[in-house]
Structures are given as structure tokens and as C-alpha cells.
């Protein structure tokens, strides 16, 4: 029985069983998985995020558009509430003029142009574990030529010194 099937059926209950079941997992990855699970002990509340904004930049409009479809589908499958994807209709142009020849012939020039397209997606009301899972998945699926910037807004409880004293 495969590890994925046992994980889905719930017969794997601890990360150590998962680590033992994955034969192709390297020692470093297994240690990182065990450390990441032990870093959030039982009883510690999970982080809460008000919103997570994912900003994307790419040089190919078609690649950026197809990747935003992947982002939206992954958010829908994980039941993460999200806003519509905003594709900026106008690209940023960066033009560079260079001499065609290395040494002389100043009047012979060539122009290069780089276009950068932008897109953004906002995810709302996430827990820390869901956000980590989603972000790890979409970062692994990131295509060549696309850059990603993630901004998180975390919710913290009001500190005791700022609360109203009870009468």
C-alpha cells in the first residue's frame, strides 16, 4: 500500500511513520520534517492571519495568467476564501539602447525591451498551518520567469496592558 494512500486513509498518525514510509526521502528532509512538527508543541495556539497578499511578476503574460489559474484552483480546493485575481492590464517597460558594434559606428544602435506583467491575489482569514501548506505548494509550482512576493498580516491578541481594567 502506498504512503499517500495510507496517509489519506488515516492509518499514518505520526510524522515518524510518514518518514519511515517514504523511502525516497533524504535524511535532511526527514530531519527538517521532524523539527518542523516539533517546533509547534501541542497546546500552543496556531497563528491566525487576517490576509495574505501574493504579488506576482513575470515577463510572459500567458505564463502569468496560467499560474494565477493554478493559484485560484489550489485556494478553492483547500476552501481558502480569496479575492479575485487582479491582473494589471498595463505592463512595465524597461528599454535599453546599445551600440550594435563593440568599437565604432555610433549611429548603428539596437534597442532591447523587457516587459514586466503584474498580478496579485489576496487570501483572507487563514490559520498558520493552512497558510504554510498553501504557500509551500504554490512556491513549488512556481514556473520559470515568475517572481513571487508574499505579505502576511497576522492577528495578535490585545496585550494585557492595553485592555480596560475590569471593575
DSSP file (Angstrom, degrees, kcal/mol; ACC not computed):
  #  RESIDUE AA STRUCTURE BP1 BP2  ACC     N-H-->O    O-->H-N    N-H-->O    O-->H-N    TCO  KAPPA ALPHA  PHI   PSI    X-CA   Y-CA   Z-CA
    1    1 A X              0   0    0      0, 0.0     0, 0.0     0, 0.0     0, 0.0   0.000 360.0 360.0 360.0 133.9    0.0    0.0    0.0
    2    2 A X     >  -     0   0    0      1,-0.1     4,-2.1     4,-0.0     5,-0.2  -0.262 360.0-119.5 -73.9 160.3    1.5    3.4   -1.0
    3    3 A X  H  > S+     0   0    0      1,-0.2     4,-2.3     2,-0.2     5,-0.2   0.879 113.6  53.5 -65.4 -39.0    2.4    6.0    1.6
    4    4 A X  H  > S+     0   0    0      2,-0.2     4,-2.4     1,-0.2    -1,-0.2   0.917 108.8  48.6 -64.4 -42.7   -0.1    8.5    0.0
    5    5 A X  H  > S+     0   0    0      1,-0.2     4,-2.1     2,-0.2    -1,-0.2   0.907 112.7  47.7 -64.8 -41.2   -3.0    6.0    0.2
    6    6 A X  H  X>S+     0   0    0     -4,-2.1     5,-1.6     2,-0.2     6,-1.0   0.872 111.3  52.0 -66.9 -35.0   -2.2    5.3    3.9
    7    7 A X  H  <5S+     0   0    0     -4,-2.3     3,-0.3     1,-0.2    -2,-0.2   0.908 111.3  46.3 -65.9 -41.5   -1.9    9.0    4.6
    8    8 A X  H  <5S+     0   0    0     -4,-2.4    -2,-0.2     1,-0.2    -1,-0.2   0.851 111.6  51.2 -69.5 -34.5   -5.3    9.6    3.1
    9    9 A X  H  <5S-     0   0    0     -4,-2.1    -1,-0.2    -5,-0.2    -2,-0.2   0.653 112.5-119.9 -77.9 -14.7   -7.0    6.7    4.9
   10   10 A X  T  <5S+     0   0    0     -4,-1.0    -3,-0.2    -3,-0.3    -4,-0.1   0.571  78.4 123.1  90.5   9.1   -5.6    7.9    8.2
   11   11 A X      < +     0   0    0     -5,-1.6     2,-0.7    -6,-0.2    -4,-0.2   0.675  61.9  73.5 -78.6 -14.5   -3.5    4.9    9.1
   12   12 A X        +     0   0    0     -6,-1.0    -1,-0.1     1,-0.2    -2,-0.1  -0.887  57.1 164.0 -96.3 116.1   -0.4    7.1    9.3
   13   13 A X        +     0   0    0     -2,-0.7     2,-0.3     1,-0.1    -1,-0.2   0.698  54.6  43.3-108.0 -23.4   -0.8    9.0   12.6
   14   14 A X  S >> S-     0   0    0      1,-0.1     4,-1.5     0, 0.0     3,-0.6  -0.888  76.7-120.8-125.3 155.8    2.6   10.5   13.3
   15   15 A X  H 3> S+     0   0    0     -2,-0.3     4,-2.6     1,-0.2     5,-0.2   0.796 111.6  62.9 -62.7 -26.8    5.3   12.1   11.2
   16   16 A X  H 3> S+     0   0    0      2,-0.2     4,-2.3     1,-0.2    -1,-0.2   0.885 102.6  49.2 -67.4 -35.4    7.7    9.4   12.2
   17   17 A X  H <> S+     0   0    0     -3,-0.6     4,-1.8     2,-0.2    -1,-0.2   0.881 111.7  49.7 -67.1 -36.4    5.5    6.8   10.4
   18   18 A X  H  X S+     0   0    0     -4,-1.5     4,-1.4     2,-0.2    -2,-0.2   0.907 110.6  49.7 -66.5 -40.5    5.4    9.0    7.4
   19   19 A X  H  < S+     0   0    0     -4,-2.6     3,-0.2     1,-0.2    -2,-0.2   0.905 111.5  48.2 -65.2 -41.6    9.2    9.4    7.4
   20   20 A X  H  < S+     0   0    0     -4,-2.3    -1,-0.2     1,-0.2    -2,-0.2   0.832 110.7  52.7 -67.5 -30.9    9.6    5.6    7.7
   21   21 A X  H  < S+     0   0    0     -4,-1.8     2,-1.0    -5,-0.2    -1,-0.2   0.760  93.9  76.3 -77.1 -24.3    7.2    5.1    4.9
   22   22 A X    ><  +     0   0    0     -4,-1.4     3,-0.6    -3,-0.2    -1,-0.1  -0.754  53.9 174.5 -90.9 101.0    8.9    7.4    2.5
   23   23 A X  T 3  S+     0   0    0     -2,-1.0    -1,-0.2     1,-0.2    -2,-0.1   0.795  77.6  55.4 -76.4 -27.4   12.0    5.6    1.2
   24   24 A X  T 3  S+     0   0    0      2,-0.0     2,-0.3     0, 0.0    -1,-0.2   0.512  82.3 108.6 -84.8  -2.8   12.9    8.3   -1.3
   25   25 A X    <   -     0   0    0     -3,-0.6    -3,-0.0    -6,-0.2     2,-0.0  -0.581  69.3-128.6 -77.4 130.3   13.0   11.0    1.4
   26   26 A X     >  -     0   0    0     -2,-0.3     4,-2.2     1,-0.1     5,-0.2  -0.273  19.7-111.0 -74.6 165.6   16.6   12.1    2.2
   27   27 A X  H  > S+     0   0    0      1,-0.2     4,-2.3     2,-0.2     5,-0.2   0.880 117.8  51.6 -63.8 -39.0   17.9   12.3    5.8
   28   28 A X  H  > S+     0   0    0      2,-0.2     4,-2.3     1,-0.2    -1,-0.2   0.916 110.8  47.1 -66.0 -42.3   18.0   16.0    5.7
   29   29 A X  H  > S+     0   0    0      2,-0.2     4,-2.3     1,-0.2    -2,-0.2   0.887 111.8  51.3 -66.7 -38.2   14.4   16.3    4.6
   30   30 A X  H  X S+     0   0    0     -4,-2.2     4,-2.1     2,-0.2    -1,-0.2   0.909 111.0  47.8 -65.0 -41.4   13.3   13.8    7.2
   31   31 A X  H  X S+     0   0    0     -4,-2.3     4,-2.5     2,-0.2    -2,-0.2   0.889 111.4  50.7 -66.1 -38.8   15.0   15.7    9.9
   32   32 A X  H  X S+     0   0    0     -4,-2.3     4,-2.6     2,-0.2    -2,-0.2   0.891 109.7  50.5 -66.5 -38.4   13.5   19.0    8.7
   33   33 A X  H  X S+     0   0    0     -4,-2.3     4,-1.5     2,-0.2    -2,-0.2   0.906 112.7  46.3 -65.1 -40.8   10.0   17.5    8.7
   34   34 A X  H  X S+     0   0    0     -4,-2.1     4,-1.9     2,-0.2    -2,-0.2   0.905 114.0  47.7 -68.5 -41.4   10.5   16.2   12.2
   35   35 A X  H  X S+     0   0    0     -4,-2.5     4,-1.3     1,-0.2    -2,-0.2   0.903 109.9  52.4 -66.2 -41.2   11.9   19.5   13.5
   36   36 A X  H  < S+     0   0    0     -4,-2.6     4,-0.4     1,-0.2    -1,-0.2   0.845 110.8  48.0 -66.2 -31.7    9.1   21.5   11.9
   37   37 A X  H >< S+     0   0    0     -4,-1.5     3,-0.7     1,-0.2    -1,-0.2   0.869 112.9  47.8 -74.0 -35.9    6.5   19.3   13.6
   38   38 A X  H 3< S+     0   0    0     -4,-1.9    -2,-0.2     1,-0.2     3,-0.2   0.651  95.5  74.4 -78.6 -14.7    8.2   19.6   17.0
   39   39 A X  T 3< S+     0   0    0     -4,-1.3     2,-0.6     1,-0.2    -1,-0.2   0.748  95.4  51.5 -72.5 -21.7    8.5   23.4   16.7
   40   40 A X  S <  S-     0   0    0     -3,-0.7    -1,-0.2    -4,-0.4     3,-0.1  -0.801  87.3-157.2-113.7  87.5    4.8   23.8   17.4
   41   41 A X    >   -     0   0    0     -2,-0.6     3,-1.8    -3,-0.2     2,-0.1  -0.148  31.3 -84.2 -65.7 160.7    4.1   21.8   20.6
   42   42 A X  T 3  S+     0   0    0      1,-0.2    -1,-0.1    -4,-0.0     3,-0.1  -0.397 116.0  30.5 -64.1 135.3    0.6   20.5   21.4
   43   43 A X  T 3  S+     0   0    0      1,-0.4     2,-0.5    -3,-0.1    -1,-0.2   0.191  86.7 119.2  99.4 -15.5   -1.4   23.1   23.2
   44   44 A X    <   -     0   0    0     -3,-1.8    -1,-0.4     1,-0.1     2,-0.0  -0.717  69.5-117.7 -82.3 128.4    0.2   26.1   21.5
   45   45 A X        -     0   0    0     -2,-0.5     2,-0.1    -3,-0.1     3,-0.1  -0.353  27.7-114.2 -67.8 146.9   -2.4   28.1   19.5
   46   46 A X        -     0   0    0      1,-0.1    -1,-0.1    -6,-0.0     2,-0.1  -0.420  35.6 -98.2 -75.4 153.1   -1.9   28.3   15.8
   47   47 A X        -     0   0    0     -2,-0.1    81,-2.2   107,-0.0     2,-0.4  -0.385  33.8-145.9 -68.3 150.5   -1.2   31.6   14.2
   48   48 A X  E     -AB 127 155A   0    107,-0.5   107,-3.1    79,-0.2     2,-0.5  -0.980   8.1-159.1-120.4 133.4   -4.1   33.5   12.6
   49   49 A X  E     -AB 126 154A   0     77,-3.2    77,-2.0    -2,-0.4   105,-0.3  -0.945  12.9-161.3-114.6 129.6   -3.7   35.6    9.5
   50   50 A X  E    S-     0   0A   0    103,-2.6    75,-2.2    -2,-0.5     2,-0.3   0.926  79.5 -14.1 -70.1 -46.2   -6.1   38.4    8.6
   51   51 A X  E     -AB 124 153A   0    102,-1.1   102,-2.5    73,-0.2     2,-0.4  -0.991  52.5-154.1-155.1 154.1   -4.9   38.4    5.0
   52   52 A X  E     -AB 123 152A   0     71,-2.4    71,-3.0    -2,-0.3     2,-0.5  -0.993  15.8-157.7-129.0 122.7   -2.0   37.1    2.9
   53   53 A X  E     -AB 122 151A   0     98,-2.9    98,-2.7    -2,-0.4     2,-0.6  -0.890   2.4-163.4-105.8 126.5   -1.2   39.0   -0.3
   54   54 A X  E     -AB 121 150A   0     67,-3.2    67,-2.2    -2,-0.5     2,-0.5  -0.942   6.4-167.6-109.9 117.2    0.6   37.3   -3.1
   55   55 A X  E     -AB 120 149A   0     94,-3.1    94,-2.5    -2,-0.6     2,-0.4  -0.903   5.7-164.8-107.2 132.5    2.2   39.6   -5.7
   56   56 A X  E     -AB 119 148A   0     63,-3.4    63,-2.0    -2,-0.5     2,-0.4  -0.910   9.5-172.8-120.0 143.7    3.5   38.1   -8.9
   57   57 A X  E     +AB 118 147A   0     90,-2.1    90,-3.3    -2,-0.4     2,-0.3  -0.999  16.0 159.6-132.6 136.9    5.8   39.5  -11.6
   58   58 A X  E     -AB 117 146A   0     59,-2.1    59,-3.5    -2,-0.4    88,-0.2  -0.990  42.0-137.1-154.2 160.4    6.6   37.8  -14.9
   59   59 A X  S    S+     0   0    0     86,-0.9     2,-0.5    -2,-0.3    56,-0.2   0.621  91.8  62.2 -94.4 -15.5    7.8   38.5  -18.4
   60   60 A X     >  -     0   0    0     85,-0.2     4,-2.0     1,-0.1     5,-0.2  -0.955  65.4-158.7-114.8 121.9    5.3   36.4  -20.2
   61   61 A X  H  > S+     0   0    0     -2,-0.5     4,-2.4     1,-0.2     5,-0.2   0.880  92.7  52.4 -66.4 -38.4    1.6   37.3  -19.9
   62   62 A X  H  > S+     0   0    0      2,-0.2     4,-2.2     1,-0.2    -1,-0.2   0.898 110.0  48.0 -66.5 -40.5    0.4   33.8  -20.8
   63   63 A X  H  > S+     0   0    0      2,-0.2     4,-2.1     1,-0.2    -1,-0.2   0.915 112.9  48.7 -65.5 -42.9    2.6   32.1  -18.2
   64   64 A X  H  X S+     0   0    0     -4,-2.0     4,-1.9     1,-0.2    -2,-0.2   0.897 111.6  49.4 -64.4 -40.7    1.5   34.5  -15.5
   65   65 A X  H  X S+     0   0    0     -4,-2.4     4,-1.3     1,-0.2    -1,-0.2   0.902 111.6  47.6 -66.9 -40.7   -2.2   34.1  -16.4
   66   66 A X  H  X S+     0   0    0     -4,-2.2     4,-1.5     1,-0.2    -1,-0.2   0.864 111.0  52.1 -69.5 -33.9   -2.0   30.3  -16.3
   67   67 A X  H  X S+     0   0    0     -4,-2.1     4,-2.3     1,-0.2    -1,-0.2   0.865 105.2  54.7 -70.1 -34.6   -0.2   30.3  -13.0
   68   68 A X  H  X S+     0   0    0     -4,-1.9     4,-2.3     1,-0.2    -1,-0.2   0.838 104.7  55.3 -66.1 -30.2   -2.8   32.6  -11.4
   69   69 A X  H  X S+     0   0    0     -4,-1.3     4,-2.2     2,-0.2    -1,-0.2   0.894 107.5  49.1 -65.7 -39.1   -5.4   29.9  -12.5
   70   70 A X  H  X S+     0   0    0     -4,-1.5     4,-2.4     2,-0.2    -2,-0.2   0.913 110.4  51.1 -64.7 -43.1   -3.3   27.3  -10.6
   71   71 A X  H  X S+     0   0    0     -4,-2.3     4,-2.1     1,-0.2    -2,-0.2   0.928 112.2  45.9 -58.7 -46.9   -3.3   29.6   -7.5
   72   72 A X  H  X S+     0   0    0     -4,-2.3     4,-2.2     1,-0.2    -1,-0.2   0.889 112.4  50.4 -66.5 -40.2   -7.0   30.1   -7.6
   73   73 A X  H  X S+     0   0    0     -4,-2.2     4,-2.4     2,-0.2    -1,-0.2   0.897 110.6  49.4 -66.2 -39.9   -7.7   26.4   -8.1
   74   74 A X  H  X S+     0   0    0     -4,-2.4     4,-1.6     2,-0.2    -2,-0.2   0.900 111.7  49.0 -66.0 -39.8   -5.5   25.5   -5.2
   75   75 A X  H  <>S+     0   0    0     -4,-2.1     5,-2.9    -5,-0.2    -2,-0.2   0.894 112.0  49.1 -65.7 -39.4   -7.2   28.0   -2.9
   76   76 A X  H ><5S+     0   0    0     -4,-2.2     3,-1.2     1,-0.2    -2,-0.2   0.907 110.0  50.7 -66.3 -42.1  -10.6   26.7   -4.0
   77   77 A X  H 3<5S+     0   0    0     -4,-2.4    -1,-0.2     1,-0.3    -2,-0.2   0.805 112.6  46.3 -68.1 -29.0   -9.6   23.1   -3.3
   78   78 A X  T 3<5S-     0   0    0     -4,-1.6    -1,-0.3    -5,-0.2    -2,-0.2   0.331 113.0-119.2 -92.5   6.9   -8.4   24.0    0.2
   79   79 A X  T < 5 +     0   0    0     -3,-1.2     2,-0.6     1,-0.2    -3,-0.2   0.882  57.0 158.4  56.3  43.5  -11.5   26.1    0.9
   80   80 A X      < -     0   0    0     -5,-2.9     2,-0.3    -6,-0.1    -1,-0.2  -0.869  43.0-126.1 -96.9 121.9   -9.5   29.2    1.4
   81   81 A X        +     0   0    0     -2,-0.6    43,-2.9    43,-0.4     2,-0.3  -0.512  41.5 171.4 -68.0 130.6  -11.5   32.4    1.0
   82   82 A X  B     -C  123   0A   0     -2,-0.3    41,-0.2    41,-0.2     2,-0.1  -0.965  30.7-121.7-140.8 155.2   -9.8   34.6   -1.6
   83   83 A X        -     0   0    0     39,-2.7    39,-0.1    -2,-0.3     2,-0.1  -0.330  51.1 -75.8 -82.9 173.4  -10.5   37.8   -3.6
   84   84 A X        -     0   0    0      1,-0.1     2,-0.4    -2,-0.1    38,-0.3  -0.378  53.4-102.0 -68.3 151.1  -10.4   37.9   -7.3
   85   85 A X        -     0   0    0     36,-0.1     2,-0.7    -3,-0.1    36,-0.2  -0.612  32.5-144.6 -76.5 130.5   -7.0   37.8   -9.0
   86   86 A X  E     -D  120   0A   0     34,-2.7    34,-1.8    -2,-0.4     2,-0.6  -0.874  14.0-170.9-102.1 111.6   -6.0   41.3  -10.2
   87   87 A X  E     -D  119   0A   0     -2,-0.7     2,-0.4    32,-0.2    32,-0.2  -0.910  24.7-131.4 -98.7 116.9   -4.1   41.3  -13.4
   88   88 A X        -     0   0    0     30,-1.9    30,-0.4    -2,-0.6    -2,-0.0  -0.548  13.1-148.1 -68.9 122.7   -2.7   44.8  -14.1
   89   89 A X  S    S+     0   0    0     -2,-0.4     2,-0.5    28,-0.1    -1,-0.2   0.775  77.4  63.4 -69.1 -25.0   -3.6   45.5  -17.7
   90   90 A X  S    S-     0   0    0     -3,-0.0    28,-0.2    28,-0.0     2,-0.1  -0.858  76.6-142.2-105.8 132.8   -0.6   47.6  -18.4
   91   91 A X        -     0   0    0     -2,-0.5     2,-0.5    26,-0.1    26,-0.2  -0.469  19.0-113.6 -86.2 159.5    2.9   46.2  -18.3
   92   92 A X  E     -E  116   0B   0     24,-2.6    24,-2.3    -2,-0.1     2,-0.4  -0.841  33.0-150.3 -91.9 127.2    6.1   48.0  -17.1
   93   93 A X  E     -E  115   0B   0     -2,-0.5     2,-0.5    22,-0.2    22,-0.2  -0.827  14.9-172.9-103.8 136.6    8.5   48.6  -19.9
   94   94 A X  E     -E  114   0B   0     20,-2.2    20,-2.5    -2,-0.4     2,-0.4  -0.950  12.4-168.2-127.0 109.5   12.3   48.7  -19.5
   95   95 A X  E     -E  113   0B   0     -2,-0.5     2,-0.4    18,-0.2    18,-0.2  -0.789   5.8-172.1-104.0 142.4   14.1   49.8  -22.7
   96   96 A X  E     -E  112   0B   0     16,-2.8    16,-3.1    -2,-0.4     2,-0.5  -0.994   7.2-158.8-135.3 125.0   17.8   49.6  -23.2
   97   97 A X  E     +E  111   0B   0     -2,-0.4     2,-0.3    14,-0.2    14,-0.2  -0.912  19.2 172.4-107.7 127.7   19.7   51.1  -26.2
   98   98 A X  E     -E  110   0B   0     12,-2.7    12,-2.8    -2,-0.5     2,-0.2  -0.906  37.4 -98.0-130.8 157.6   23.1   49.7  -27.0
   99   99 A X  E     -E  109   0B   0     -2,-0.3    10,-0.3    10,-0.2     7,-0.1  -0.524  23.8-143.4 -70.9 140.8   25.7   50.0  -29.8
  100  100 A X  S    S+     0   0    0      8,-2.7     2,-0.3     5,-0.3     9,-0.1   0.866  87.1  52.2 -74.0 -35.2   25.5   47.3  -32.4
  101  101 A X  S    S-     0   0    0      7,-0.6    -2,-0.1     4,-0.4     7,-0.0  -0.724  78.5-138.4 -99.7 152.0   29.2   47.3  -32.8
  102  102 A X  S    S+     0   0    0     -2,-0.3    -1,-0.1     1,-0.1    -3,-0.1   0.893  94.1  20.6 -75.4 -40.4   31.6   47.0  -29.9
  103  103 A X  S    S-     0   0    0      1,-0.1     2,-0.2     2,-0.0     3,-0.1   0.916 122.0  -4.3-102.3 -52.9   34.2   49.5  -31.0
  104  104 A X  S    S+     0   0    0      1,-0.1    -3,-0.3     2,-0.0    -1,-0.1  -0.516  78.8  85.5-131.9-166.0   32.9   52.1  -33.6
  105  105 A X    >   -     0   0    0     -2,-0.2     3,-1.3    -5,-0.1    -4,-0.4   0.990  43.4-177.0  66.2  66.5   29.8   53.0  -35.7
  106  106 A X  T 3  S+     0   0    0      1,-0.3    -6,-0.1    -7,-0.1    -1,-0.1   0.781  76.1  62.4 -65.4 -27.5   28.0   55.0  -33.1
  107  107 A X  T 3  S+     0   0    0      1,-0.1     2,-0.9    -8,-0.1    -1,-0.3   0.667  86.5  81.4 -76.2 -13.3   25.0   55.6  -35.4
  108  108 A X    <   +     0   0    0     -3,-1.3    -8,-2.7    -4,-0.1    -7,-0.6  -0.807  64.2 157.6 -94.6 104.6   24.3   51.8  -35.6
  109  109 A X  E     -E   99   0B   0     -2,-0.9     2,-0.4   -10,-0.3   -10,-0.2  -0.826  29.8-150.9-125.1 161.6   22.3   51.0  -32.4
  110  110 A X  E     -E   98   0B   0    -12,-2.8   -12,-2.7    -2,-0.3     2,-0.4  -0.991  11.7-144.0-132.9 142.7   19.9   48.3  -31.3
  111  111 A X  E     -E   97   0B   0     -2,-0.4     2,-0.4   -14,-0.2   -14,-0.2  -0.897  10.0-165.8-111.7 136.0   17.1   48.6  -28.8
  112  112 A X  E     -E   96   0B   0    -16,-3.1   -16,-2.8    -2,-0.4     2,-0.4  -0.901   5.2-164.3-115.5 147.9   16.0   45.9  -26.3
  113  113 A X  E     -E   95   0B   0     -2,-0.4     2,-0.5   -18,-0.2   -18,-0.2  -0.996   6.8-165.4-136.9 131.5   12.8   46.0  -24.4
  114  114 A X  E     -E   94   0B   0    -20,-2.5   -20,-2.2    -2,-0.4     2,-0.4  -0.970   9.4-159.0-115.2 129.3   11.7   44.0  -21.3
  115  115 A X  E     -E   93   0B   0     -2,-0.5     2,-0.5   -22,-0.2   -22,-0.2  -0.895   2.5-162.8-106.9 135.9    8.1   43.9  -20.3
  116  116 A X  E     -E   92   0B   0    -24,-2.3   -24,-2.6    -2,-0.4     2,-0.3  -0.976   4.3-160.0-121.3 122.2    7.1   43.0  -16.8
  117  117 A X  E     -A   58   0A   0    -59,-3.5   -59,-2.1    -2,-0.5     2,-0.3  -0.759   8.6-151.4-100.5 147.9    3.5   42.0  -16.1
  118  118 A X  E     +A   57   0A   0    -30,-0.4   -30,-1.9    -2,-0.3     2,-0.3  -0.900  18.0 168.2-122.9 146.6    2.0   42.1  -12.6
  119  119 A X  E     -AD  56  87A   0    -63,-2.0   -63,-3.4    -2,-0.3     2,-0.3  -0.979   9.8-166.3-148.7 154.5   -0.8   40.2  -10.8
  120  120 A X  E     -AD  55  86A   0    -34,-1.8   -34,-2.7    -2,-0.3     2,-0.4  -0.996   6.1-167.9-145.7 151.8   -1.9   39.9   -7.2
  121  121 A X  E     -A   54   0A   0    -67,-2.2   -67,-3.2    -2,-0.3     2,-0.5  -0.999   9.9-153.5-137.8 135.1   -4.1   37.6   -5.1
  122  122 A X  E     -A   53   0A   0     -2,-0.4   -39,-2.7   -38,-0.3     2,-0.4  -0.955   5.8-163.3-115.1 125.1   -5.4   38.2   -1.6
  123  123 A X  E     -AC  52  82A   0    -71,-3.0   -71,-2.4    -2,-0.5     2,-0.3  -0.853  13.7-152.3-102.7 141.0   -6.3   35.3    0.7
  124  124 A X  E     +A   51   0A   0    -43,-2.9   -43,-0.4    -2,-0.4   -73,-0.2  -0.871  56.2   3.6-120.1 147.8   -8.4   36.1    3.8
  125  125 A X  E    S+     0   0A   0    -75,-2.2     2,-0.3    -2,-0.3   -44,-0.3   0.937  76.4 163.4  50.6  74.8   -8.8   34.5    7.2
  126  126 A X  E     -A   49   0A   0    -77,-2.0   -77,-3.2    -3,-0.2     2,-0.2  -0.875  34.8-130.7-120.2 151.9   -6.2   31.7    7.3
  127  127 A X  E  >  -A   48   0A   0     -2,-0.3     4,-2.4   -79,-0.2   -79,-0.2  -0.595  32.5-110.2 -89.8 164.1   -4.6   29.7   10.0
  128  128 A X  H  > S+     0   0    0    -81,-2.2     4,-2.5    -2,-0.2     5,-0.2   0.883 116.1  49.3 -63.7 -40.7   -0.8   29.3   10.1
  129  129 A X  H  > S+     0   0    0    -82,-0.2     4,-2.2     2,-0.2    -1,-0.2   0.902 112.7  47.2 -69.0 -39.9   -0.8   25.6    9.2
  130  130 A X  H  > S+     0   0    0      2,-0.2     4,-2.7     1,-0.2     5,-0.2   0.915 113.1  49.6 -65.6 -42.0   -3.1   26.2    6.2
  131  131 A X  H  X S+     0   0    0     -4,-2.4     4,-2.8     1,-0.2     5,-0.3   0.914 110.9  49.1 -63.5 -42.9   -1.1   29.2    5.1
  132  132 A X  H  X S+     0   0    0     -4,-2.5     4,-2.2     2,-0.2    -1,-0.2   0.917 113.2  47.0 -62.9 -43.1    2.2   27.2    5.3
  133  133 A X  H  X S+     0   0    0     -4,-2.2     4,-2.0     2,-0.2    -2,-0.2   0.938 115.4  44.9 -63.5 -47.7    0.7   24.3    3.3
  134  134 A X  H  X S+     0   0    0     -4,-2.7     4,-2.6     1,-0.2     5,-0.2   0.931 114.8  47.2 -63.7 -47.0   -0.7   26.5    0.6
  135  135 A X  H  X S+     0   0    0     -4,-2.8     4,-2.1     1,-0.2    -1,-0.2   0.873 110.9  51.5 -66.9 -37.0    2.4   28.7    0.3
  136  136 A X  H  X S+     0   0    0     -4,-2.2     4,-1.6    -5,-0.3    -1,-0.2   0.911 112.0  48.1 -64.1 -40.7    4.7   25.7    0.1
  137  137 A X  H  X S+     0   0    0     -4,-2.0     4,-1.4    -5,-0.2    -2,-0.2   0.945 114.0  44.0 -64.6 -49.0    2.6   24.1   -2.6
  138  138 A X  H  < S+     0   0    0     -4,-2.6    -1,-0.2     1,-0.2    -2,-0.2   0.816 112.0  53.6 -71.2 -28.1    2.3   27.3   -4.8
  139  139 A X  H >< S+     0   0    0     -4,-2.1     3,-0.7    -5,-0.2    -1,-0.2   0.843 107.9  50.2 -73.4 -31.6    6.0   28.1   -4.4
  140  140 A X  H 3< S+     0   0    0     -4,-1.6    -2,-0.2     1,-0.2    -1,-0.2   0.808 111.2  49.7 -71.1 -28.7    7.0   24.6   -5.5
  141  141 A X  T 3< S+     0   0    0     -4,-1.4    -1,-0.2    -5,-0.1     2,-0.2   0.404  80.4 129.9 -88.6   2.4    4.7   25.1   -8.6
  142  142 A X    <   -     0   0    0     -3,-0.7     3,-0.1    -4,-0.2    -3,-0.1  -0.389  53.4-136.7 -62.7 122.1    6.3   28.5   -9.4
  143  143 A X    >   -     0   0    0     -2,-0.2     3,-1.3     1,-0.1     2,-0.1  -0.263  29.0 -82.0 -78.0 168.3    7.2   28.5  -13.1
  144  144 A X  T 3  S+     0   0    0      1,-0.2    -1,-0.1   -86,-0.0     3,-0.1  -0.417 113.9  24.9 -66.3 140.4   10.4   29.8  -14.6
  145  145 A X  T 3  S+     0   0    0      1,-0.2   -86,-0.9    -2,-0.1     2,-0.5   0.535  96.2 109.7  84.7   6.6   10.4   33.6  -15.1
  146  146 A X  E <   -B   58   0A   0     -3,-1.3     2,-0.3   -88,-0.2   -88,-0.2  -0.967  50.4-159.3-118.9 130.3    7.8   34.4  -12.5
  147  147 A X  E     -B   57   0A   0    -90,-3.3   -90,-2.1    -2,-0.5     2,-0.4  -0.825   6.0-156.6-106.8 147.6    8.7   36.1   -9.2
  148  148 A X  E     -B   56   0A   0     -2,-0.3     2,-0.4   -92,-0.2   -92,-0.2  -0.973  10.4-172.8-128.7 137.6    6.6   36.0   -6.1
  149  149 A X  E     -B   55   0A   0    -94,-2.5   -94,-3.1    -2,-0.4     2,-0.5  -0.998  11.1-160.6-127.4 127.7    6.3   38.3   -3.1
  150  150 A X  E     -B   54   0A   0     -2,-0.4     2,-0.5   -96,-0.2   -96,-0.2  -0.934   5.8-172.2-114.0 126.2    4.2   37.2   -0.1
  151  151 A X  E     -B   53   0A   0    -98,-2.7   -98,-2.9    -2,-0.5     2,-0.4  -0.976   8.8-162.9-117.9 126.5    3.0   39.8    2.5
  152  152 A X  E     -B   52   0A   0     -2,-0.5     2,-0.6  -100,-0.2  -100,-0.2  -0.885  12.4-161.0-113.4 139.8    1.3   38.5    5.7
  153  153 A X  E     -B   51   0A   0   -102,-2.5  -103,-2.6    -2,-0.4  -102,-1.1  -0.947  20.9-160.4-117.1 107.3   -1.0   40.4    8.1
  154  154 A X  E     -B   49   0A   0     -2,-0.6     2,-0.5  -105,-0.3  -105,-0.3  -0.608  12.2-132.9 -92.9 147.6   -1.1   38.4   11.4
  155  155 A X  E     -B   48   0A   0   -107,-3.1  -107,-0.5    -2,-0.2     2,-0.3  -0.874  25.6-175.2 -98.9 125.3   -3.7   38.8   14.1
  156  156 A X        -     0   0    0     -2,-0.5     2,-0.1  -109,-0.1     3,-0.1  -0.887  28.6-108.3-115.6 149.4   -2.4   39.1   17.6
  157  157 A X        -     0   0    0     -2,-0.3     2,-0.3     1,-0.1    -1,-0.0  -0.407  45.7 -92.8 -70.6 155.8   -4.5   39.2   20.9
  158  158 A X        -     0   0    0      1,-0.1    -1,-0.1    -2,-0.1     5,-0.1  -0.521  47.0-113.8 -68.9 130.3   -4.6   42.6   22.6
  159  159 A X    >>  -     0   0    0     -2,-0.3     3,-1.4     1,-0.1     4,-0.6  -0.253  21.2-115.8 -64.7 155.3   -1.9   42.8   25.3
  160  160 A X  G >4 S+     0   0    0      1,-0.3     3,-1.0     2,-0.2    -1,-0.1   0.851 112.7  58.9 -61.1 -36.7   -2.9   42.9   28.9
  161  161 A X  G 34 S+     0   0    0      1,-0.2    -1,-0.3     4,-0.0     4,-0.1   0.638 106.6  48.6 -72.1 -11.3   -1.5   46.4   29.5
  162  162 A X  G <4 S+     0   0    0     -3,-1.4    -1,-0.2     2,-0.1    -2,-0.2   0.527  91.8  97.9-101.4  -7.5   -3.8   47.8   26.7
  163  163 A X  S << S-     0   0    0     -3,-1.0     2,-0.2    -4,-0.6     3,-0.0  -0.446  84.3 -99.6 -82.1 155.4   -7.0   46.2   27.9
  164  164 A X        -     0   0    0     -2,-0.1     2,-0.2     1,-0.1    -1,-0.1  -0.507  42.0-111.8 -69.8 134.9   -9.6   48.0   30.0
  165  165 A X        -     0   0    0     -2,-0.2     2,-0.3    -4,-0.1    -1,-0.1  -0.475  31.0-121.3 -68.9 139.3   -9.3   47.2   33.7
  166  166 A X              0   0    0     -2,-0.2    -1,-0.1     1,-0.1    -3,-0.0  -0.612 360.0 360.0 -82.5 140.7  -12.3   45.2   35.0
  167  167 A X              0   0    0     -2,-0.3    -1,-0.1     0, 0.0    -2,-0.0   0.454 360.0 360.0 -86.1 360.0  -14.3   46.8   37.8
